């Protein structure tokens, strides 16, 4: 393990061991302070966030983009402060911390025994939404986490999410898809963060007027198991409560081969994500390259990339 990896592991460990003990107002102030300091430094992550916002809000002035990136960093640090503190939250605090609209799409699907795939972008706090599902709805679910370096950091994230009631599978290794399919065939719930392809072999979609690549997994799982595919978008407002919306199910097309059906369904997923991101761009924590023109400089200009954050 390199010195940088050891430092990263120690800092995350301090976050979970120390921040969760802070009174909530103090944790909020700490998150805002750290966010503002990072924003003022104008590092790679902030520049990439601003570049991504420029696609979401194409008519934004430089001043507006700066405002968005500052709000985005505050939202991002709110995610981290909440995540560090979630293991210490009471069941009541978790249950009162999230209010989703159109929850019937999920509860009806589970009641029908079909299995449900919830697909989310990197909006607001997906860990809090997951903890709410396991606590308020008393429904366990399975998810996938990207392998992180150092390995001890990945183990920390797995232990953290398992402590919130999630079954966590590694993204690499080739066995996750089969396990997810079995859970769905048994009528279970699968939750996937799905606005960024980690395999470099995802489905190309039109996303805010340009081409991006998103994972095929949610659409393939719905096709192979008959599970409902539900997009979910999340956002913060000025209250301590996170908001969310469960979008209508994405139907499997009646015609076309598997690849064609997957393309249509993934585009529909991208459109649902885009609607939520456009409404609350400051809560989209995309500090990495996403569009193909940014991934491949030969296809167009791109701002510097932020360090990889992964699904954690």
C-alpha positions as CSV (number, residue, x, y, z in Angstrom):
1,X,0.0,0.0,0.0
2,X,1.4,3.4,-1.0
3,X,1.7,6.3,1.4
4,X,-1.2,8.1,-0.4
5,X,-3.4,5.0,-0.1
6,X,-2.6,4.7,3.6
7,X,-3.5,8.4,4.1
8,X,-6.8,8.0,2.2
9,X,-7.7,5.0,4.3
10,X,-6.9,6.8,7.5
11,X,-8.9,9.9,6.6
12,X,-12.0,7.9,5.7
13,X,-11.6,5.9,9.0
14,X,-11.4,9.2,10.9
15,X,-14.6,10.4,9.1
16,X,-16.6,7.4,10.3
17,X,-15.1,7.3,13.8
18,X,-15.1,11.1,14.5
19,X,-17.7,12.9,12.4
20,X,-20.5,10.6,13.5
21,X,-20.0,11.7,17.1
22,X,-20.4,15.4,16.3
23,X,-23.7,17.2,17.0
24,X,-25.6,17.6,13.8
25,X,-25.3,21.4,13.5
26,X,-21.5,21.1,14.0
27,X,-21.3,18.5,11.3
28,X,-23.3,20.7,8.9
29,X,-20.9,23.6,9.5
30,X,-17.9,21.4,9.0
31,X,-19.2,20.1,5.7
32,X,-19.9,23.6,4.5
33,X,-16.5,24.9,5.5
34,X,-14.7,22.0,3.8
35,X,-16.8,22.4,0.7
36,X,-16.1,26.1,0.4
37,X,-12.3,25.6,0.9
38,X,-12.2,22.9,-1.8
39,X,-14.3,25.1,-4.1
40,X,-11.9,28.1,-3.6
41,X,-8.9,25.9,-4.5
42,X,-10.3,25.3,-8.0
43,X,-8.8,21.8,-8.1
44,X,-9.5,19.2,-10.8
45,X,-12.7,17.9,-9.2
46,X,-14.2,21.4,-9.0
47,X,-13.2,22.1,-12.6
48,X,-14.7,18.9,-13.8
49,X,-17.9,19.4,-11.9
50,X,-18.2,22.9,-13.4
51,X,-17.5,21.5,-16.9
52,X,-20.3,18.9,-16.4
53,X,-22.7,21.5,-15.2
54,X,-22.0,23.5,-18.4
55,X,-23.6,20.7,-20.4
56,X,-26.6,20.5,-18.0
57,X,-27.1,24.3,-18.1
58,X,-25.7,25.3,-21.5
59,X,-26.8,28.9,-21.3
60,X,-25.2,29.5,-17.9
61,X,-22.8,32.4,-17.6
62,X,-19.4,31.8,-16.0
63,X,-20.7,33.4,-12.8
64,X,-23.7,31.1,-12.8
65,X,-21.5,28.0,-13.3
66,X,-19.3,29.2,-10.4
67,X,-22.4,29.5,-8.2
68,X,-23.5,26.0,-9.3
69,X,-20.1,24.4,-8.6
70,X,-20.0,26.0,-5.1
71,X,-23.5,24.7,-4.4
72,X,-22.5,21.4,-5.9
73,X,-19.5,21.1,-3.6
74,X,-21.7,21.9,-0.6
75,X,-24.2,19.3,-1.6
76,X,-21.3,16.8,-2.1
77,X,-20.0,17.4,1.4
78,X,-23.5,17.2,2.8
79,X,-23.5,13.7,1.3
80,X,-20.3,12.8,3.0
81,X,-21.2,14.3,6.4
82,X,-24.5,12.4,6.3
83,X,-22.8,9.2,5.2
84,X,-20.2,9.4,8.0
85,X,-23.0,9.9,10.5
86,X,-25.6,7.4,9.1
87,X,-24.3,4.5,11.2
88,X,-25.1,6.5,14.4
89,X,-28.5,7.7,13.3
90,X,-31.5,6.2,15.1
91,X,-34.2,4.4,13.1
92,X,-36.5,7.3,13.6
93,X,-33.9,9.8,12.3
94,X,-33.4,7.6,9.2
95,X,-37.2,7.2,8.6
96,X,-37.7,11.0,8.9
97,X,-34.7,11.9,6.8
98,X,-36.2,11.0,3.3
99,X,-39.5,11.7,1.6
100,X,-40.0,10.1,-1.8
101,X,-42.8,10.8,-4.2
102,X,-44.7,8.1,-6.0
103,X,-43.5,5.3,-3.8
104,X,-46.4,3.1,-5.0
105,X,-44.3,2.2,-8.1
106,X,-41.9,0.4,-5.7
107,X,-44.3,-1.0,-3.2
108,X,-46.7,-2.3,-5.9
109,X,-43.9,-3.9,-7.8
110,X,-42.6,-5.7,-4.7
111,X,-46.1,-6.8,-3.7
112,X,-46.6,-8.3,-7.1
113,X,-43.5,-10.5,-6.5
114,X,-41.9,-9.5,-9.8
115,X,-38.7,-8.1,-8.4
116,X,-37.6,-4.5,-8.8
117,X,-34.5,-2.8,-10.0
118,X,-34.1,0.8,-8.7
119,X,-31.6,2.7,-10.9
120,X,-30.2,6.0,-9.6
121,X,-27.8,8.7,-10.8
122,X,-25.2,10.3,-8.4
123,X,-27.8,12.7,-7.0
124,X,-27.9,13.7,-3.4
125,X,-27.4,10.8,-1.0
126,X,-28.2,7.4,-2.4
127,X,-26.9,5.7,0.8
128,X,-29.5,7.5,2.9
129,X,-32.2,6.4,0.4
130,X,-31.0,2.9,0.8
131,X,-31.0,3.1,4.6
132,X,-34.5,4.4,4.4
133,X,-35.6,1.4,2.3
134,X,-34.2,-1.1,4.8
135,X,-35.4,0.8,7.8
136,X,-38.8,2.4,6.9
137,X,-39.9,-0.3,4.4
138,X,-38.0,-3.1,6.2
139,X,-37.0,-4.3,2.7
140,X,-33.4,-5.7,2.2
141,X,-31.8,-5.2,-1.1
142,X,-28.7,-6.0,-3.1
143,X,-26.3,-3.5,-4.6
144,X,-22.9,-3.4,-6.3
145,X,-19.8,-1.5,-5.2
146,X,-16.7,-0.6,-7.3
147,X,-13.4,-2.1,-6.1
148,X,-11.3,0.7,-4.5
149,X,-7.7,1.1,-3.7
150,X,-6.5,0.4,-1.1
151,X,-8.4,-2.8,-0.5
152,X,-8.9,-1.8,3.2
153,X,-10.9,1.2,2.0
154,X,-13.1,-1.0,-0.1
155,X,-13.7,-3.2,3.0
156,X,-14.6,-0.1,5.0
157,X,-17.3,0.9,2.4
158,X,-18.7,-2.7,2.3
159,X,-18.9,-2.9,6.1
160,X,-20.5,0.5,6.2
161,X,-23.2,-0.4,3.7
162,X,-23.8,-3.8,5.1
163,X,-24.3,-2.1,8.5
164,X,-27.1,-0.2,6.8
165,X,-28.8,-3.4,5.8
166,X,-27.5,-3.8,2.2
167,X,-26.1,-6.9,0.6
168,X,-23.0,-5.6,-1.3
169,X,-21.4,-7.4,-4.2
170,X,-18.1,-6.4,-5.8
171,X,-18.4,-4.9,-9.3
172,X,-15.4,-6.9,-10.6
173,X,-15.2,-10.6,-10.7
174,X,-18.0,-11.5,-13.1
175,X,-20.4,-13.1,-10.6
176,X,-22.4,-10.0,-9.6
177,X,-24.9,-10.2,-12.5
178,X,-25.9,-13.8,-11.8
179,X,-26.5,-13.1,-8.1
180,X,-28.5,-10.0,-8.9
181,X,-30.7,-12.0,-11.3
182,X,-31.3,-14.6,-8.7
183,X,-32.4,-12.0,-6.1
184,X,-34.8,-10.5,-8.6
185,X,-36.3,-13.9,-9.7
186,X,-37.0,-14.5,-6.0
187,X,-39.0,-11.2,-5.9
188,X,-36.2,-9.2,-4.3
189,X,-35.0,-5.6,-4.7
190,X,-31.8,-4.5,-6.5
191,X,-30.5,-0.9,-6.3
192,X,-27.8,0.3,-8.7
193,X,-26.1,3.7,-9.3
194,X,-26.3,3.7,-13.0
195,X,-25.3,7.1,-14.6
196,X,-21.6,6.2,-15.2
197,X,-20.3,3.2,-17.0
198,X,-17.4,1.5,-15.2
199,X,-16.8,-1.2,-17.8
200,X,-16.0,1.0,-20.9
201,X,-18.5,-1.3,-22.7
202,X,-21.8,0.3,-21.8
203,X,-24.6,1.6,-23.9
204,X,-24.2,4.9,-25.7
205,X,-27.0,7.3,-24.9
206,X,-27.9,10.9,-25.7
207,X,-27.4,12.8,-22.5
208,X,-28.0,16.6,-22.4
209,X,-27.4,16.8,-26.2
210,X,-24.2,14.8,-26.4
211,X,-23.1,11.1,-26.3
212,X,-22.3,9.4,-23.0
213,X,-22.1,5.8,-22.0
214,X,-24.2,4.2,-19.3
215,X,-24.2,0.6,-17.9
216,X,-26.4,-2.0,-19.6
217,X,-27.0,-3.9,-16.4
218,X,-30.3,-2.4,-15.2
219,X,-32.0,-3.0,-18.6
220,X,-30.5,-6.5,-19.0
221,X,-31.6,-7.5,-15.6
222,X,-35.2,-6.3,-16.3
223,X,-35.3,-8.2,-19.6
224,X,-33.9,-11.5,-18.2
225,X,-35.9,-11.6,-15.0
226,X,-39.1,-9.8,-15.7
227,X,-38.4,-7.3,-12.9
228,X,-39.6,-3.8,-12.9
229,X,-37.0,-1.2,-13.8
230,X,-37.7,2.1,-11.9
231,X,-35.6,5.2,-12.3
232,X,-35.1,7.2,-9.1
233,X,-34.0,10.8,-8.7
234,X,-33.0,12.5,-5.4
235,X,-32.5,16.1,-4.3
236,X,-31.9,18.3,-1.3
237,X,-33.9,21.4,-0.3
238,X,-33.3,23.8,2.5
239,X,-34.5,21.3,5.1
240,X,-32.7,18.4,6.8
241,X,-35.0,16.1,4.8
242,X,-33.8,14.6,1.4
243,X,-36.5,14.4,-1.3
244,X,-36.9,11.9,-4.1
245,X,-39.1,10.7,-6.9
246,X,-39.7,7.2,-8.2
247,X,-40.4,7.5,-11.9
248,X,-42.8,5.2,-13.8
249,X,-41.5,1.8,-14.8
250,X,-39.4,1.5,-18.0
251,X,-41.1,-1.1,-20.2
252,X,-39.2,-3.7,-22.2
253,X,-39.9,-3.0,-25.9
254,X,-42.0,-5.6,-27.7
255,X,-39.8,-5.8,-30.7
256,X,-36.0,-5.9,-31.4
257,X,-33.2,-8.1,-30.3
258,X,-31.6,-7.9,-26.9
259,X,-29.1,-5.2,-27.8
260,X,-31.8,-3.1,-29.4
261,X,-34.1,-3.4,-26.4
262,X,-31.2,-2.6,-24.0
263,X,-30.4,0.5,-26.0
264,X,-34.0,1.8,-25.9
265,X,-34.4,1.1,-22.2
266,X,-31.0,2.6,-21.2
267,X,-31.9,5.7,-23.2
268,X,-35.2,6.0,-21.3
269,X,-33.2,5.6,-18.1
270,X,-30.9,8.4,-19.2
271,X,-33.8,10.6,-20.0
272,X,-35.3,10.1,-16.5
273,X,-31.9,10.9,-14.9
274,X,-31.6,14.0,-17.0
275,X,-35.0,15.3,-15.9
276,X,-34.0,15.0,-12.2
277,X,-30.5,16.4,-12.8
278,X,-31.9,19.4,-14.8
279,X,-34.2,20.2,-12.0
280,X,-31.5,20.0,-9.3
281,X,-28.1,20.2,-11.0
282,X,-26.3,21.3,-7.9
283,X,-27.1,17.9,-6.3
284,X,-25.5,15.9,-9.1
285,X,-22.1,14.8,-7.7
286,X,-20.4,14.0,-11.0
287,X,-16.7,15.0,-10.5
288,X,-15.5,12.6,-13.2
289,X,-15.5,12.6,-17.0
290,X,-18.7,11.2,-18.4
291,X,-19.3,12.3,-22.0
292,X,-17.3,10.5,-24.7
293,X,-15.8,13.7,-26.0
294,X,-14.3,14.3,-22.6
295,X,-13.1,10.7,-22.3
296,X,-11.4,10.8,-25.7
297,X,-9.7,14.1,-26.3
298,X,-9.6,13.3,-30.1
299,X,-13.4,13.6,-30.1
300,X,-13.5,17.1,-28.6
301,X,-12.2,19.3,-25.8
302,X,-12.5,18.3,-22.2
303,X,-11.6,19.9,-18.9
304,X,-9.1,18.0,-16.5
305,X,-10.6,14.9,-14.9
306,X,-11.2,14.6,-11.2
307,X,-9.8,11.8,-9.2
308,X,-12.0,8.7,-9.4
309,X,-14.7,8.6,-6.8
310,X,-16.4,5.3,-7.8
311,X,-19.7,4.2,-6.4
312,X,-18.6,5.1,-2.9
